[in-house]
Amino acid sequence: MGGLSIGASFLPLTVVIDMPTTARILIQFVGQIVALWLLRRHAPQLERPYRVWFYPLPLLLAGVGWLLVFATTPVRTIAMALGALGLGVLEYLVWARVAGHGPFQALGSADSLDSKS
């Protein structure tokens, strides 16, 4: 984290602000749209404490809007945001491998996400 902060101190402040904002568009906003679509498609029987009126129209409108914002971002900012996202995924995979969590969790364990119990 310190190394990333030192590296960011040599960049213009607008780039330092735009990079996490661009990453957030992909991770949070587009990710939530995809997650809701997948949840409704693969687990329609789950009880939900919410309703999305006129589904899937709001998802399509929001998705197009956020992807338009993403597409109009400067290429340098997109590349830096994707690089930071890639480093984060790599760091998570290393941590998960060492800790035995996530995608490296033993199949059939009681804590498994695939457990049907």
Buried (B, 14 or more C-beta within 10 A) or exposed (E): EEEEEEEBEEBEEEBBEBBBEBBBBBBEBBEBBEEBBEEBEEEEEEEEEEEEEEEBEEBEEBBEEBBEBBEEBEEEBBEBBBEBBEEEEEEEEEEBEEEEEEEEBEEEEEEEEEEEE
